[in-house]
Amino acid sequence: MTGKVALVTGASRGIGAACAIALGNAGFKVAVHYRGNEDKALAVCAAIPGARAFRADLSDAAACQGLIKTVAAEMGGLHVLVNNAGVAIDQILPMAKPDDFDTLINTNLKSVFLLSKFAARPMIRQKWGRIINLASVVGFTGNPGQSMYAATKAGIVGFTKSIAAELAPFGILANCVAPGFIETDMTGALPEPVKEAMLGRIPLKRFGAVEDIAGAVEFLASEKSSYITGSTIHVNGGMFTN
Ligand SMILES: NC(=O)c1ccc[n+]([C@@H]2O[C@H](COP(=O)([O-])OP(=O)(O)OC[C@H]3O[C@@H](n4cnc5c(N)ncnc54)[C@H](OP(=O)(O)O)[C@@H]3O)[C@@H](O)[C@H]2O)c1
């Protein structure tokens, strides 16, 4: 993969940072995207030879287009797009705020549409590309208190299957990775009783590590996955066996 450019969104911390480091170790030139945590993004870059950091608020449509253009111009192309950036806002339906729903849709789903749309252009020209989208186990199972978040993640799955069919003739593969419960800032904020209940639902009896997700993303970015498109890799410790 030497010389190929991979953009990982939300790579300043958590799953995105682990994906950026794994892709860097696999030989990609990595564009480390962040929104607010510049120091952390620069620390991730420091761990990856040749990596560079790019700032954008992906809830803003113009910023999504600008990010793709800037990365392609400054890194010398764009071959792999990992749509990882995301937020979680949890609330039971009667209390859920329409503004929060808009935030979730814009950040988690519309950005995936926009970034994929603009990234597809250089990928079509070079007849090679990989789009890897971070879904979630709750997009498949649902979860009380997460109707808004789950809707964005289920949307990503339908979107990915559709673009996989559209882009296959151009040598572009599109797949999802659906994490279960992974130890990051996002899940660190959950109350202890919720975490204990989640652990009880995981047959492998541990929460996932960010490297568990990065391994699946690295596989989907590699030639080893060249006959896989429109699929989802579930990395959830066996939650579907319940
Ligand atoms: N952790 C889990 O258990 C789990 C489970 C299922 C799915 N996922 C999905 O996996 C992905 C990564 O999760 P995580 O736990 O690693 O999250 P995290 O630790 O909370 O990190 C979120 C990342 O997204 C970026 N981000 C947030 N809002 C943004 C915005 N408006 N514009 C641009 N970037 C933004 C953040 O950038 P800054 O730090 O620079 O602000 C940060 O890099 C998400 O899509 C999440 O839904 C996670």
The ligand as an SDF file (V2000), in Angstrom:
LIG
                    3D

 48 52  0  0  0  0  0  0  0  0999 V2000
  -16.8380    3.4340   21.1120 N   0  0  0  0  0  0  0  0  0  0  0  0
  -17.7760    2.5430   20.8040 C   0  0  0  0  0  0  0  0  0  0  0  0
  -18.1260    1.6530   21.6050 O   0  0  0  0  0  0  0  0  0  0  0  0
  -18.4380    2.5840   19.4680 C   0  0  0  0  0  0  0  0  0  0  0  0
  -19.4050    1.6100   19.1850 C   0  0  0  0  0  0  0  0  0  0  0  0
  -20.0240    1.6140   17.9500 C   0  0  0  0  0  0  0  0  0  0  0  0
  -19.6990    2.5680   17.0040 C   0  0  0  0  0  0  0  0  0  0  0  0
  -18.7700    3.5210   17.3030 N   0  0  0  0  0  0  0  0  0  0  0  0
  -18.4780    4.5230   16.2690 C   0  0  0  0  0  0  0  0  0  0  0  0
  -17.0820    4.5680   16.0290 O   0  0  0  0  0  0  0  0  0  0  0  0
  -16.6970    5.9030   15.7010 C   0  0  0  0  0  0  0  0  0  0  0  0
  -15.5800    6.3640   16.6350 C   0  0  0  0  0  0  0  0  0  0  0  0
  -16.0420    6.2710   17.9630 O   0  0  0  0  0  0  0  0  0  0  0  0
  -15.1070    6.6130   19.2210 P   0  0  0  0  0  0  0  0  0  0  0  0
  -15.6930    5.8960   20.3810 O   0  0  0  0  0  0  0  0  0  0  0  0
  -13.6860    6.4290   18.8610 O   0  0  0  0  0  0  0  0  0  0  0  0
  -15.4350    8.1920   19.3870 O   0  0  0  0  0  0  0  0  0  0  0  0
  -14.6770    9.3010   20.2630 P   0  0  0  0  0  0  0  0  0  0  0  0
  -13.5950    8.7200   21.0730 O   0  0  0  0  0  0  0  0  0  0  0  0
  -15.7710   10.0810   20.9370 O   0  0  0  0  0  0  0  0  0  0  0  0
  -14.0100   10.2270   19.1200 O   0  0  0  0  0  0  0  0  0  0  0  0
  -14.8500   10.9060   18.2220 C   0  0  0  0  0  0  0  0  0  0  0  0
  -14.0200   11.4850   17.1010 C   0  0  0  0  0  0  0  0  0  0  0  0
  -14.9290   12.1410   16.1950 O   0  0  0  0  0  0  0  0  0  0  0  0
  -14.5300   13.5040   16.0010 C   0  0  0  0  0  0  0  0  0  0  0  0
  -15.7100   14.3480   15.8360 N   0  0  0  0  0  0  0  0  0  0  0  0
  -16.7760   14.4570   16.6650 C   0  0  0  0  0  0  0  0  0  0  0  0
  -17.6460   15.3660   16.1840 N   0  0  0  0  0  0  0  0  0  0  0  0
  -17.1100   15.8530   15.0300 C   0  0  0  0  0  0  0  0  0  0  0  0
  -17.5130   16.8280   14.0840 C   0  0  0  0  0  0  0  0  0  0  0  0
  -18.6590   17.5300   14.1940 N   0  0  0  0  0  0  0  0  0  0  0  0
  -16.7100   17.0600   13.0230 N   0  0  0  0  0  0  0  0  0  0  0  0
  -15.5570   16.3870   12.8880 C   0  0  0  0  0  0  0  0  0  0  0  0
  -15.1140   15.4610   13.7330 N   0  0  0  0  0  0  0  0  0  0  0  0
  -15.8850   15.1980   14.8110 C   0  0  0  0  0  0  0  0  0  0  0  0
  -13.7220   13.8750   17.2300 C   0  0  0  0  0  0  0  0  0  0  0  0
  -12.8090   14.9080   16.9070 O   0  0  0  0  0  0  0  0  0  0  0  0
  -12.1240   15.8920   18.0310 P   0  0  0  0  0  0  0  0  0  0  0  0
  -11.6880   15.0280   19.1630 O   0  0  0  0  0  0  0  0  0  0  0  0
  -10.9580   16.5130   17.3250 O   0  0  0  0  0  0  0  0  0  0  0  0
  -13.1770   16.8640   18.4150 O   0  0  0  0  0  0  0  0  0  0  0  0
  -13.0310   12.5470   17.5630 C   0  0  0  0  0  0  0  0  0  0  0  0
  -11.8410   12.4100   16.8300 O   0  0  0  0  0  0  0  0  0  0  0  0
  -17.9640    6.7530   15.7860 C   0  0  0  0  0  0  0  0  0  0  0  0
  -18.5540    6.8660   14.5080 O   0  0  0  0  0  0  0  0  0  0  0  0
  -18.8610    5.9280   16.6900 C   0  0  0  0  0  0  0  0  0  0  0  0
  -20.2260    6.1890   16.4830 O   0  0  0  0  0  0  0  0  0  0  0  0
  -18.1340    3.5570   18.5160 C   0  0  0  0  0  0  0  0  0  0  0  0
  1  2  1  0
  2  3  2  0
  2  4  1  0
  4  5  1  0
  4 48  2  0
  5  6  2  0
  6  7  1  0
  7  8  2  0
  8  9  1  0
  8 48  1  0
  9 10  1  0
  9 46  1  0
 10 11  1  0
 11 12  1  0
 11 44  1  0
 12 13  1  0
 13 14  1  0
 14 15  2  0
 14 16  1  0
 14 17  1  0
 17 18  1  0
 18 19  2  0
 18 20  1  0
 18 21  1  0
 21 22  1  0
 22 23  1  0
 23 24  1  0
 23 42  1  0
 24 25  1  0
 25 26  1  0
 25 36  1  0
 26 27  1  0
 26 35  1  0
 27 28  2  0
 28 29  1  0
 29 30  1  0
 29 35  2  0
 30 31  1  0
 30 32  2  0
 32 33  1  0
 33 34  2  0
 34 35  1  0
 36 37  1  0
 36 42  1  0
 37 38  1  0
 38 39  2  0
 38 40  1  0
 38 41  1  0
 42 43  1  0
 44 45  1  0
 44 46  1  0
 46 47  1  0
M  CHG  2   8   1  16  -1
M  END
$$$$
